[in-house]
């Protein structure tokens, strides 16, 4: 659930930064806000990819049924 909230925050920041760039408001701040949003989104997507590709906790070396 926490990652979903972070993804929503990242989308809001990315879109807000892009909007600042389109409206030419606050100069370089639009690049900064968009970059922070894109960075958070990349981290969340990487976290989901890691969970999808990582072996299960019951896998080798984790003290399973042996």
mmCIF file as Biopython writes it, N, C-alpha, C and O atoms, coordinates in Angstrom:
data_model
#
loop_
_atom_site.group_PDB
_atom_site.id
_atom_site.type_symbol
_atom_site.label_atom_id
_atom_site.label_alt_id
_atom_site.label_comp_id
_atom_site.label_asym_id
_atom_site.label_entity_id
_atom_site.label_seq_id
_atom_site.pdbx_PDB_ins_code
_atom_site.Cartn_x
_atom_site.Cartn_y
_atom_site.Cartn_z
_atom_site.occupancy
_atom_site.B_iso_or_equiv
_atom_site.auth_seq_id
_atom_site.auth_asym_id
_atom_site.pdbx_PDB_model_num
ATOM 1   N N  . UNK A ? 1  ? 0.812  -1.188  0.000   1.0 0.0 1  A 1 
ATOM 2   C CA . UNK A ? 1  ? 0.000  0.000   0.000   1.0 0.0 1  A 1 
ATOM 3   C C  . UNK A ? 1  ? 0.863  1.263   0.000   1.0 0.0 1  A 1 
ATOM 4   O O  . UNK A ? 1  ? 0.527  2.259   -0.640  1.0 0.0 1  A 1 
ATOM 5   N N  . UNK A ? 2  ? 1.986  1.204   0.731   1.0 0.0 2  A 1 
ATOM 6   C CA . UNK A ? 2  ? 2.857  2.369   0.807   1.0 0.0 2  A 1 
ATOM 7   C C  . UNK A ? 2  ? 3.465  2.688   -0.565  1.0 0.0 2  A 1 
ATOM 8   O O  . UNK A ? 2  ? 3.627  3.853   -0.926  1.0 0.0 2  A 1 
ATOM 9   N N  . UNK A ? 3  ? 3.797  1.639   -1.322  1.0 0.0 3  A 1 
ATOM 10  C CA . UNK A ? 3  ? 4.373  1.891   -2.649  1.0 0.0 3  A 1 
ATOM 11  C C  . UNK A ? 3  ? 3.367  2.517   -3.591  1.0 0.0 3  A 1 
ATOM 12  O O  . UNK A ? 3  ? 3.733  3.316   -4.452  1.0 0.0 3  A 1 
ATOM 13  N N  . UNK A ? 4  ? 2.106  2.163   -3.437  1.0 0.0 4  A 1 
ATOM 14  C CA . UNK A ? 4  ? 1.069  2.772   -4.265  1.0 0.0 4  A 1 
ATOM 15  C C  . UNK A ? 4  ? 0.957  4.267   -3.962  1.0 0.0 4  A 1 
ATOM 16  O O  . UNK A ? 4  ? 0.797  5.079   -4.873  1.0 0.0 4  A 1 
ATOM 17  N N  . UNK A ? 5  ? 1.040  4.620   -2.695  1.0 0.0 5  A 1 
ATOM 18  C CA . UNK A ? 5  ? 0.994  6.038   -2.327  1.0 0.0 5  A 1 
ATOM 19  C C  . UNK A ? 5  ? 2.206  6.772   -2.899  1.0 0.0 5  A 1 
ATOM 20  O O  . UNK A ? 5  ? 2.073  7.880   -3.418  1.0 0.0 5  A 1 
ATOM 21  N N  . UNK A ? 6  ? 3.390  6.155   -2.806  1.0 0.0 6  A 1 
ATOM 22  C CA . UNK A ? 6  ? 4.585  6.771   -3.377  1.0 0.0 6  A 1 
ATOM 23  C C  . UNK A ? 6  ? 4.456  6.941   -4.890  1.0 0.0 6  A 1 
ATOM 24  O O  . UNK A ? 6  ? 4.906  7.942   -5.449  1.0 0.0 6  A 1 
ATOM 25  N N  . UNK A ? 7  ? 3.842  5.960   -5.548  1.0 0.0 7  A 1 
ATOM 26  C CA . UNK A ? 7  ? 3.655  6.064   -6.995  1.0 0.0 7  A 1 
ATOM 27  C C  . UNK A ? 7  ? 2.705  7.205   -7.341  1.0 0.0 7  A 1 
ATOM 28  O O  . UNK A ? 7  ? 2.921  7.912   -8.326  1.0 0.0 7  A 1 
ATOM 29  N N  . UNK A ? 8  ? 1.670  7.388   -6.552  1.0 0.0 8  A 1 
ATOM 30  C CA . UNK A ? 8  ? 0.741  8.504   -6.779  1.0 0.0 8  A 1 
ATOM 31  C C  . UNK A ? 8  ? 1.445  9.840   -6.554  1.0 0.0 8  A 1 
ATOM 32  O O  . UNK A ? 8  ? 1.265  10.776  -7.333  1.0 0.0 8  A 1 
ATOM 33  N N  . UNK A ? 9  ? 2.249  9.930   -5.486  1.0 0.0 9  A 1 
ATOM 34  C CA . UNK A ? 9  ? 3.023  11.155  -5.228  1.0 0.0 9  A 1 
ATOM 35  C C  . UNK A ? 9  ? 3.983  11.427  -6.382  1.0 0.0 9  A 1 
ATOM 36  O O  . UNK A ? 9  ? 4.140  12.573  -6.804  1.0 0.0 9  A 1 
ATOM 37  N N  . UNK A ? 10 ? 4.622  10.380  -6.893  1.0 0.0 10 A 1 
ATOM 38  C CA . UNK A ? 10 ? 5.545  10.543  -8.009  1.0 0.0 10 A 1 
ATOM 39  C C  . UNK A ? 10 ? 4.825  11.054  -9.252  1.0 0.0 10 A 1 
ATOM 40  O O  . UNK A ? 10 ? 5.343  11.919  -9.960  1.0 0.0 10 A 1 
ATOM 41  N N  . UNK A ? 11 ? 3.635  10.525  -9.520  1.0 0.0 11 A 1 
ATOM 42  C CA . UNK A ? 11 ? 2.868  10.984  -10.685 1.0 0.0 11 A 1 
ATOM 43  C C  . UNK A ? 11 ? 2.472  12.448  -10.529 1.0 0.0 11 A 1 
ATOM 44  O O  . UNK A ? 11 ? 2.551  13.222  -11.483 1.0 0.0 11 A 1 
ATOM 45  N N  . UNK A ? 12 ? 2.051  12.821  -9.336  1.0 0.0 12 A 1 
ATOM 46  C CA . UNK A ? 12 ? 1.665  14.220  -9.105  1.0 0.0 12 A 1 
ATOM 47  C C  . UNK A ? 12 ? 2.865  15.139  -9.284  1.0 0.0 12 A 1 
ATOM 48  O O  . UNK A ? 12 ? 2.754  16.175  -9.940  1.0 0.0 12 A 1 
ATOM 49  N N  . UNK A ? 13 ? 4.012  14.778  -8.712  1.0 0.0 13 A 1 
ATOM 50  C CA . UNK A ? 13 ? 5.200  15.614  -8.846  1.0 0.0 13 A 1 
ATOM 51  C C  . UNK A ? 13 ? 5.671  15.689  -10.294 1.0 0.0 13 A 1 
ATOM 52  O O  . UNK A ? 13 ? 6.033  16.761  -10.781 1.0 0.0 13 A 1 
ATOM 53  N N  . UNK A ? 14 ? 5.664  14.559  -10.974 1.0 0.0 14 A 1 
ATOM 54  C CA . UNK A ? 14 ? 6.092  14.564  -12.373 1.0 0.0 14 A 1 
ATOM 55  C C  . UNK A ? 14 ? 5.197  15.430  -13.243 1.0 0.0 14 A 1 
ATOM 56  O O  . UNK A ? 14 ? 5.684  16.207  -14.064 1.0 0.0 14 A 1 
ATOM 57  N N  . UNK A ? 15 ? 3.898  15.299  -13.065 1.0 0.0 15 A 1 
ATOM 58  C CA . UNK A ? 15 ? 2.970  16.106  -13.852 1.0 0.0 15 A 1 
ATOM 59  C C  . UNK A ? 15 ? 3.019  17.573  -13.462 1.0 0.0 15 A 1 
ATOM 60  O O  . UNK A ? 15 ? 2.897  18.442  -14.325 1.0 0.0 15 A 1 
ATOM 61  N N  . UNK A ? 16 ? 3.193  17.865  -12.182 1.0 0.0 16 A 1 
ATOM 62  C CA . UNK A ? 16 ? 3.303  19.260  -11.752 1.0 0.0 16 A 1 
ATOM 63  C C  . UNK A ? 16 ? 4.559  19.903  -12.327 1.0 0.0 16 A 1 
ATOM 64  O O  . UNK A ? 16 ? 4.521  21.049  -12.776 1.0 0.0 16 A 1 
ATOM 65  N N  . UNK A ? 17 ? 5.675  19.169  -12.315 1.0 0.0 17 A 1 
ATOM 66  C CA . UNK A ? 17 ? 6.902  19.705  -12.906 1.0 0.0 17 A 1 
ATOM 67  C C  . UNK A ? 17 ? 6.766  19.927  -14.398 1.0 0.0 17 A 1 
ATOM 68  O O  . UNK A ? 17 ? 7.234  20.935  -14.928 1.0 0.0 17 A 1 
ATOM 69  N N  . UNK A ? 18 ? 6.132  18.993  -15.073 1.0 0.0 18 A 1 
ATOM 70  C CA . UNK A ? 18 ? 5.911  19.142  -16.510 1.0 0.0 18 A 1 
ATOM 71  C C  . UNK A ? 18 ? 5.013  20.355  -16.795 1.0 0.0 18 A 1 
ATOM 72  O O  . UNK A ? 18 ? 5.244  21.098  -17.749 1.0 0.0 18 A 1 
ATOM 73  N N  . UNK A ? 19 ? 3.989  20.544  -15.956 1.0 0.0 19 A 1 
ATOM 74  C CA . UNK A ? 19 ? 3.101  21.696  -16.112 1.0 0.0 19 A 1 
ATOM 75  C C  . UNK A ? 19 ? 3.855  23.003  -15.876 1.0 0.0 19 A 1 
ATOM 76  O O  . UNK A ? 19 ? 3.631  23.985  -16.584 1.0 0.0 19 A 1 
ATOM 77  N N  . UNK A ? 20 ? 4.747  23.018  -14.886 1.0 0.0 20 A 1 
ATOM 78  C CA . UNK A ? 20 ? 5.564  24.213  -14.652 1.0 0.0 20 A 1 
ATOM 79  C C  . UNK A ? 20 ? 6.431  24.523  -15.863 1.0 0.0 20 A 1 
ATOM 80  O O  . UNK A ? 20 ? 6.619  25.687  -16.217 1.0 0.0 20 A 1 
ATOM 81  N N  . UNK A ? 21 ? 6.958  23.486  -16.494 1.0 0.0 21 A 1 
ATOM 82  C CA . UNK A ? 21 ? 7.785  23.702  -17.687 1.0 0.0 21 A 1 
ATOM 83  C C  . UNK A ? 21 ? 6.961  24.231  -18.853 1.0 0.0 21 A 1 
ATOM 84  O O  . UNK A ? 21 ? 7.400  25.121  -19.581 1.0 0.0 21 A 1 
ATOM 85  N N  . UNK A ? 22 ? 5.761  23.676  -19.025 1.0 0.0 22 A 1 
ATOM 86  C CA . UNK A ? 22 ? 4.912  24.127  -20.129 1.0 0.0 22 A 1 
ATOM 87  C C  . UNK A ? 22 ? 4.475  25.574  -19.953 1.0 0.0 22 A 1 
ATOM 88  O O  . UNK A ? 22 ? 4.407  26.332  -20.920 1.0 0.0 22 A 1 
ATOM 89  N N  . UNK A ? 23 ? 4.180  25.952  -18.722 1.0 0.0 23 A 1 
ATOM 90  C CA . UNK A ? 23 ? 3.719  27.316  -18.456 1.0 0.0 23 A 1 
ATOM 91  C C  . UNK A ? 23 ? 4.882  28.289  -18.274 1.0 0.0 23 A 1 
ATOM 92  O O  . UNK A ? 23 ? 4.667  29.494  -18.140 1.0 0.0 23 A 1 
ATOM 93  N N  . UNK A ? 24 ? 6.106  27.776  -18.269 1.0 0.0 24 A 1 
ATOM 94  C CA . UNK A ? 24 ? 7.323  28.577  -18.096 1.0 0.0 24 A 1 
ATOM 95  C C  . UNK A ? 24 ? 7.277  29.366  -16.789 1.0 0.0 24 A 1 
ATOM 96  O O  . UNK A ? 24 ? 7.588  30.556  -16.745 1.0 0.0 24 A 1 
ATOM 97  N N  . UNK A ? 25 ? 6.880  28.665  -15.724 1.0 0.0 25 A 1 
ATOM 98  C CA . UNK A ? 25 ? 6.822  29.270  -14.396 1.0 0.0 25 A 1 
ATOM 99  C C  . UNK A ? 25 ? 8.006  28.809  -13.554 1.0 0.0 25 A 1 
ATOM 100 O O  . UNK A ? 25 ? 8.428  27.657  -13.658 1.0 0.0 25 A 1 
ATOM 101 N N  . UNK A ? 26 ? 8.528  29.666  -12.751 1.0 0.0 26 A 1 
ATOM 102 C CA . UNK A ? 26 ? 9.559  29.379  -11.749 1.0 0.0 26 A 1 
ATOM 103 C C  . UNK A ? 26 ? 10.869 28.843  -12.323 1.0 0.0 26 A 1 
ATOM 104 O O  . UNK A ? 26 ? 11.659 28.256  -11.583 1.0 0.0 26 A 1 
ATOM 105 N N  . UNK A ? 27 ? 11.116 29.025  -13.589 1.0 0.0 27 A 1 
ATOM 106 C CA . UNK A ? 27 ? 12.398 28.672  -14.197 1.0 0.0 27 A 1 
ATOM 107 C C  . UNK A ? 27 ? 12.767 27.209  -14.074 1.0 0.0 27 A 1 
ATOM 108 O O  . UNK A ? 27 ? 12.025 26.331  -14.514 1.0 0.0 27 A 1 
ATOM 109 N N  . UNK A ? 28 ? 13.934 26.950  -13.464 1.0 0.0 28 A 1 
ATOM 110 C CA . UNK A ? 28 ? 14.478 25.596  -13.403 1.0 0.0 28 A 1 
ATOM 111 C C  . UNK A ? 28 ? 13.748 24.728  -12.393 1.0 0.0 28 A 1 
ATOM 112 O O  . UNK A ? 28 ? 13.984 23.520  -12.353 1.0 0.0 28 A 1 
ATOM 113 N N  . UNK A ? 29 ? 12.879 25.292  -11.583 1.0 0.0 29 A 1 
ATOM 114 C CA . UNK A ? 29 ? 12.172 24.522  -10.565 1.0 0.0 29 A 1 
ATOM 115 C C  . UNK A ? 29 ? 11.314 23.423  -11.194 1.0 0.0 29 A 1 
ATOM 116 O O  . UNK A ? 29 ? 11.139 22.356  -10.607 1.0 0.0 29 A 1 
ATOM 117 N N  . UNK A ? 30 ? 10.782 23.685  -12.384 1.0 0.0 30 A 1 
ATOM 118 C CA . UNK A ? 30 ? 10.000 22.664  -13.080 1.0 0.0 30 A 1 
ATOM 119 C C  . UNK A ? 30 ? 10.819 21.423  -13.379 1.0 0.0 30 A 1 
ATOM 120 O O  . UNK A ? 30 ? 10.335 20.301  -13.233 1.0 0.0 30 A 1 
ATOM 121 N N  . UNK A ? 31 ? 12.068 21.629  -13.799 1.0 0.0 31 A 1 
ATOM 122 C CA . UNK A ? 31 ? 12.954 20.486  -14.048 1.0 0.0 31 A 1 
ATOM 123 C C  . UNK A ? 31 ? 13.220 19.718  -12.752 1.0 0.0 31 A 1 
ATOM 124 O O  . UNK A ? 31 ? 13.243 18.488  -12.741 1.0 0.0 31 A 1 
ATOM 125 N N  . UNK A ? 32 ? 13.420 20.456  -11.667 1.0 0.0 32 A 1 
ATOM 126 C CA . UNK A ? 32 ? 13.688 19.819  -10.382 1.0 0.0 32 A 1 
ATOM 127 C C  . UNK A ? 32 ? 12.499 18.992  -9.909  1.0 0.0 32 A 1 
ATOM 128 O O  . UNK A ? 32 ? 12.662 17.837  -9.514  1.0 0.0 32 A 1 
ATOM 129 N N  . UNK A ? 33 ? 11.303 19.577  -9.948  1.0 0.0 33 A 1 
ATOM 130 C CA . UNK A ? 33 ? 10.110 18.872  -9.478  1.0 0.0 33 A 1 
ATOM 131 C C  . UNK A ? 33 ? 9.829  17.649  -10.354 1.0 0.0 33 A 1 
ATOM 132 O O  . UNK A ? 33 ? 9.507  16.577  -9.841  1.0 0.0 33 A 1 
ATOM 133 N N  . UNK A ? 34 ? 9.950  17.809  -11.670 1.0 0.0 34 A 1 
ATOM 134 C CA . UNK A ? 34 ? 9.736  16.673  -12.568 1.0 0.0 34 A 1 
ATOM 135 C C  . UNK A ? 34 ? 10.793 15.590  -12.329 1.0 0.0 34 A 1 
ATOM 136 O O  . UNK A ? 34 ? 10.478 14.400  -12.362 1.0 0.0 34 A 1 
ATOM 137 N N  . UNK A ? 35 ? 12.027 15.990  -12.093 1.0 0.0 35 A 1 
ATOM 138 C CA . UNK A ? 35 ? 13.096 15.021  -11.840 1.0 0.0 35 A 1 
ATOM 139 C C  . UNK A ? 35 ? 12.884 14.245  -10.558 1.0 0.0 35 A 1 
ATOM 140 O O  . UNK A ? 35 ? 13.137 13.041  -10.513 1.0 0.0 35 A 1 
ATOM 141 N N  . UNK A ? 36 ? 12.422 14.916  -9.515  1.0 0.0 36 A 1 
ATOM 142 C CA . UNK A ? 36 ? 12.131 14.227  -8.262  1.0 0.0 36 A 1 
ATOM 143 C C  . UNK A ? 36 ? 10.992 13.227  -8.472  1.0 0.0 36 A 1 
ATOM 144 O O  . UNK A ? 36 ? 11.059 12.098  -7.985  1.0 0.0 36 A 1 
ATOM 145 N N  . UNK A ? 37 ? 9.958  13.636  -9.189  1.0 0.0 37 A 1 
ATOM 146 C CA . UNK A ? 37 ? 8.840  12.735  -9.467  1.0 0.0 37 A 1 
ATOM 147 C C  . UNK A ? 37 ? 9.264  11.529  -10.277 1.0 0.0 37 A 1 
ATOM 148 O O  . UNK A ? 37 ? 8.853  10.406  -9.985  1.0 0.0 37 A 1 
ATOM 149 N N  . UNK A ? 38 ? 10.084 11.751  -11.294 1.0 0.0 38 A 1 
ATOM 150 C CA . UNK A ? 38 ? 10.557 10.646  -12.127 1.0 0.0 38 A 1 
ATOM 151 C C  . UNK A ? 38 ? 11.482 9.728   -11.324 1.0 0.0 38 A 1 
ATOM 152 O O  . UNK A ? 38 ? 11.446 8.510   -11.495 1.0 0.0 38 A 1 
ATOM 153 N N  . UNK A ? 39 ? 12.307 10.305  -10.454 1.0 0.0 39 A 1 
ATOM 154 C CA . UNK A ? 39 ? 13.191 9.496   -9.619  1.0 0.0 39 A 1 
ATOM 155 C C  . UNK A ? 39 ? 12.425 8.606   -8.657  1.0 0.0 39 A 1 
ATOM 156 O O  . UNK A ? 39 ? 12.766 7.435   -8.487  1.0 0.0 39 A 1 
ATOM 157 N N  . UNK A ? 40 ? 11.395 9.150   -8.026  1.0 0.0 40 A 1 
ATOM 158 C CA . UNK A ? 40 ? 10.575 8.349   -7.115  1.0 0.0 40 A 1 
ATOM 159 C C  . UNK A ? 40 ? 9.864  7.244   -7.891  1.0 0.0 40 A 1 
ATOM 160 O O  . UNK A ? 40 ? 9.791  6.104   -7.431  1.0 0.0 40 A 1 
ATOM 161 N N  . UNK A ? 41 ? 9.344  7.583   -9.064  1.0 0.0 41 A 1 
ATOM 162 C CA . UNK A ? 41 ? 8.652  6.575   -9.880  1.0 0.0 41 A 1 
ATOM 163 C C  . UNK A ? 41 ? 9.601  5.454   -10.282 1.0 0.0 41 A 1 
ATOM 164 O O  . UNK A ? 41 ? 9.218  4.284   -10.264 1.0 0.0 41 A 1 
ATOM 165 N N  . UNK A ? 42 ? 10.832 5.795   -10.644 1.0 0.0 42 A 1 
ATOM 166 C CA . UNK A ? 42 ? 11.806 4.774   -11.017 1.0 0.0 42 A 1 
ATOM 167 C C  . UNK A ? 42 ? 12.120 3.858   -9.833  1.0 0.0 42 A 1 
ATOM 168 O O  . UNK A ? 42 ? 12.270 2.649   -10.005 1.0 0.0 42 A 1 
ATOM 169 N N  . UNK A ? 43 ? 12.219 4.431   -8.639  1.0 0.0 43 A 1 
ATOM 170 C CA . UNK A ? 43 ? 12.484 3.619   -7.458  1.0 0.0 43 A 1 
ATOM 171 C C  . UNK A ? 43 ? 11.327 2.672   -7.155  1.0 0.0 43 A 1 
ATOM 172 O O  . UNK A ? 43 ? 11.545 1.515   -6.796  1.0 0.0 43 A 1 
ATOM 173 N N  . UNK A ? 44 ? 10.105 3.161   -7.297  1.0 0.0 44 A 1 
ATOM 174 C CA . UNK A ? 44 ? 8.941  2.316   -7.019  1.0 0.0 44 A 1 
ATOM 175 C C  . UNK A ? 44 ? 8.834  1.190   -8.048  1.0 0.0 44 A 1 
ATOM 176 O O  . UNK A ? 44 ? 8.562  0.045   -7.689  1.0 0.0 44 A 1 
ATOM 177 N N  . UNK A ? 45 ? 9.047  1.513   -9.321  1.0 0.0 45 A 1 
ATOM 178 C CA . UNK A ? 45 ? 8.994  0.489   -10.365 1.0 0.0 45 A 1 
ATOM 179 C C  . UNK A ? 45 ? 10.103 -0.547  -10.140 1.0 0.0 45 A 1 
ATOM 180 O O  . UNK A ? 45 ? 9.878  -1.744  -10.322 1.0 0.0 45 A 1 
ATOM 181 N N  . UNK A ? 46 ? 11.289 -0.095  -9.748  1.0 0.0 46 A 1 
ATOM 182 C CA . UNK A ? 46 ? 12.377 -1.015  -9.443  1.0 0.0 46 A 1 
ATOM 183 C C  . UNK A ? 46 ? 12.060 -1.910  -8.262  1.0 0.0 46 A 1 
ATOM 184 O O  . UNK A ? 46 ? 12.429 -3.085  -8.248  1.0 0.0 46 A 1 
ATOM 185 N N  . UNK A ? 47 ? 11.379 -1.360  -7.275  1.0 0.0 47 A 1 
ATOM 186 C CA . UNK A ? 47 ? 10.972 -2.152  -6.119  1.0 0.0 47 A 1 
ATOM 187 C C  . UNK A ? 47 ? 9.980  -3.242  -6.516  1.0 0.0 47 A 1 
ATOM 188 O O  . UNK A ? 47 ? 10.090 -4.384  -6.070  1.0 0.0 47 A 1 
ATOM 189 N N  . UNK A ? 48 ? 9.006  -2.877  -7.363  1.0 0.0 48 A 1 
ATOM 190 C CA . UNK A ? 48 ? 8.054  -3.880  -7.851  1.0 0.0 48 A 1 
ATOM 191 C C  . UNK A ? 48 ? 8.764  -4.943  -8.696  1.0 0.0 48 A 1 
ATOM 192 O O  . UNK A ? 48 ? 8.451  -6.129  -8.591  1.0 0.0 48 A 1 
ATOM 193 N N  . UNK A ? 49 ? 9.716  -4.522  -9.532  1.0 0.0 49 A 1 
ATOM 194 C CA . UNK A ? 49 ? 10.453 -5.484  -10.361 1.0 0.0 49 A 1 
ATOM 195 C C  . UNK A ? 49 ? 11.282 -6.418  -9.487  1.0 0.0 49 A 1 
ATOM 196 O O  . UNK A ? 49 ? 11.360 -7.616  -9.762  1.0 0.0 49 A 1 
ATOM 197 N N  . UNK A ? 50 ? 11.894 -5.890  -8.451  1.0 0.0 50 A 1 
ATOM 198 C CA . UNK A ? 50 ? 12.679 -6.734  -7.549  1.0 0.0 50 A 1 
ATOM 199 C C  . UNK A ? 50 ? 11.787 -7.771  -6.877  1.0 0.0 50 A 1 
ATOM 200 O O  . UNK A ? 50 ? 12.157 -8.942  -6.782  1.0 0.0 50 A 1 
ATOM 201 N N  . UNK A ? 51 ? 10.630 -7.353  -6.416  1.0 0.0 51 A 1 
ATOM 202 C CA . UNK A ? 51 ? 9.713  -8.302  -5.777  1.0 0.0 51 A 1 
ATOM 203 C C  . UNK A ? 51 ? 9.249  -9.373  -6.753  1.0 0.0 51 A 1 
ATOM 204 O O  . UNK A ? 51 ? 9.064  -10.530 -6.375  1.0 0.0 51 A 1 
ATOM 205 N N  . UNK A ? 52 ? 9.062  -8.988  -8.001  1.0 0.0 52 A 1 
ATOM 206 C CA . UNK A ? 52 ? 8.582  -9.947  -8.995  1.0 0.0 52 A 1 
ATOM 207 C C  . UNK A ? 52 ? 9.668  -10.946 -9.394  1.0 0.0 52 A 1 
ATOM 208 O O  . UNK A ? 52 ? 9.365  -12.100 -9.696  1.0 0.0 52 A 1 
ATOM 209 N N  . UNK A ? 53 ? 10.923 -10.516 -9.397  1.0 0.0 53 A 1 
ATOM 210 C CA . UNK A ? 53 ? 12.010 -11.373 -9.882  1.0 0.0 53 A 1 
ATOM 211 C C  . UNK A ? 53 ? 12.779 -12.082 -8.778  1.0 0.0 53 A 1 
ATOM 212 O O  . UNK A ? 53 ? 13.527 -13.019 -9.060  1.0 0.0 53 A 1 
ATOM 213 N N  . UNK A ? 54 ? 12.617 -11.664 -7.541  1.0 0.0 54 A 1 
ATOM 214 C CA . UNK A ? 54 ? 13.362 -12.267 -6.430  1.0 0.0 54 A 1 
ATOM 215 C C  . UNK A ? 54 ? 12.784 -13.648 -6.104  1.0 0.0 54 A 1 
ATOM 216 O O  . UNK A ? 54 ? 11.586 -13.882 -6.262  1.0 0.0 54 A 1 
ATOM 217 N N  . UNK A ? 55 ? 13.650 -14.556 -5.646  1.0 0.0 55 A 1 
ATOM 218 C CA . UNK A ? 55 ? 13.139 -15.873 -5.250  1.0 0.0 55 A 1 
ATOM 219 C C  . UNK A ? 55 ? 12.249 -15.747 -4.021  1.0 0.0 55 A 1 
ATOM 220 O O  . UNK A ? 55 ? 12.356 -14.791 -3.253  1.0 0.0 55 A 1 
ATOM 221 N N  . UNK A ? 56 ? 11.387 -16.711 -3.855  1.0 0.0 56 A 1 
ATOM 222 C CA . UNK A ? 56 ? 10.466 -16.681 -2.721  1.0 0.0 56 A 1 
ATOM 223 C C  . UNK A ? 56 ? 11.234 -16.912 -1.420  1.0 0.0 56 A 1 
ATOM 224 O O  . UNK A ? 56 ? 12.301 -17.525 -1.435  1.0 0.0 56 A 1 
ATOM 225 N N  . UNK A ? 57 ? 10.708 -16.431 -0.306  1.0 0.0 57 A 1 
ATOM 226 C CA . UNK A ? 57 ? 11.395 -16.639 0.980   1.0 0.0 57 A 1 
ATOM 227 C C  . UNK A ? 57 ? 11.527 -18.106 1.355   1.0 0.0 57 A 1 
ATOM 228 O O  . UNK A ? 57 ? 12.386 -18.440 2.171   1.0 0.0 57 A 1 
ATOM 229 N N  . UNK A ? 58 ? 10.720 -18.991 0.801   1.0 0.0 58 A 1 
ATOM 230 C CA . UNK A ? 58 ? 10.811 -20.415 1.088   1.0 0.0 58 A 1 
ATOM 231 C C  . UNK A ? 58 ? 11.809 -21.114 0.175   1.0 0.0 58 A 1 
ATOM 232 O O  . UNK A ? 58 ? 11.924 -22.339 0.212   1.0 0.0 58 A 1 
ATOM 233 N N  . UNK A ? 59 ? 12.522 -20.363 -0.634  1.0 0.0 59 A 1 
ATOM 234 C CA . UNK A ? 59 ? 13.466 -20.944 -1.605  1.0 0.0 59 A 1 
ATOM 235 C C  . UNK A ? 59 ? 14.743 -21.434 -0.936  1.0 0.0 59 A 1 
ATOM 236 O O  . UNK A ? 59 ? 14.802 -21.602 0.282   1.0 0.0 59 A 1 
ATOM 237 N N  . UNK A ? 60 ? 15.777 -21.664 -1.771  1.0 0.0 60 A 1 
ATOM 238 C CA . UNK A ? 60 ? 17.043 -22.198 -1.293  1.0 0.0 60 A 1 
ATOM 239 C C  . UNK A ? 60 ? 17.696 -21.275 -0.266  1.0 0.0 60 A 1 
ATOM 240 O O  . UNK A ? 60 ? 17.612 -20.050 -0.361  1.0 0.0 60 A 1 
ATOM 241 N N  . UNK A ? 61 ? 18.345 -21.894 0.713   1.0 0.0 61 A 1 
ATOM 242 C CA . UNK A ? 61 ? 19.146 -21.146 1.653   1.0 0.0 61 A 1 
ATOM 243 C C  . UNK A ? 61 ? 18.369 -20.356 2.680   1.0 0.0 61 A 1 
ATOM 244 O O  . UNK A ? 61 ? 18.960 -19.553 3.401   1.0 0.0 61 A 1 
ATOM 245 N N  . UNK A ? 62 ? 17.103 -20.548 2.771   1.0 0.0 62 A 1 
ATOM 246 C CA . UNK A ? 62 ? 16.292 -19.772 3.709   1.0 0.0 62 A 1 
ATOM 247 C C  . UNK A ? 62 ? 15.769 -20.631 4.866   1.0 0.0 62 A 1 
ATOM 248 O O  . UNK A ? 62 ? 14.930 -20.179 5.645   1.0 0.0 62 A 1 
ATOM 249 N N  . UNK A ? 63 ? 16.259 -21.849 4.976   1.0 0.0 63 A 1 
ATOM 250 C CA . UNK A ? 63 ? 15.805 -22.707 6.058   1.0 0.0 63 A 1 
ATOM 251 C C  . UNK A ? 63 ? 14.392 -23.206 5.883   1.0 0.0 63 A 1 
ATOM 252 O O  . UNK A ? 63 ? 13.597 -23.166 6.822   1.0 0.0 63 A 1 
ATOM 253 N N  . UNK A ? 64 ? 14.068 -23.673 4.696   1.0 0.0 64 A 1 
ATOM 254 C CA . UNK A ? 64 ? 12.722 -24.126 4.375   1.0 0.0 64 A 1 
ATOM 255 C C  . UNK A ? 64 ? 12.355 -25.420 5.073   1.0 0.0 64 A 1 
ATOM 256 O O  . UNK A ? 64 ? 12.446 -25.505 6.298   1.0 0.0 64 A 1 
ATOM 257 N N  . UNK A ? 65 ? 11.941 -26.428 4.323   1.0 0.0 65 A 1 
ATOM 258 C CA . UNK A ? 65 ? 11.444 -27.688 4.876   1.0 0.0 65 A 1 
ATOM 259 C C  . UNK A ? 65 ? 12.564 -28.703 5.143   1.0 0.0 65 A 1 
ATOM 260 O O  . UNK A ? 65 ? 12.254 -29.859 5.430   1.0 0.0 65 A 1 
ATOM 261 N N  . UNK A ? 66 ? 13.790 -28.348 5.067   1.0 0.0 66 A 1 
ATOM 262 C CA . UNK A ? 66 ? 14.889 -29.320 5.213   1.0 0.0 66 A 1 
ATOM 263 C C  . UNK A ? 66 ? 15.052 -29.765 6.619   1.0 0.0 66 A 1 
ATOM 264 O O  . UNK A ? 66 ? 15.929 -30.578 6.911   1.0 0.0 66 A 1 
#
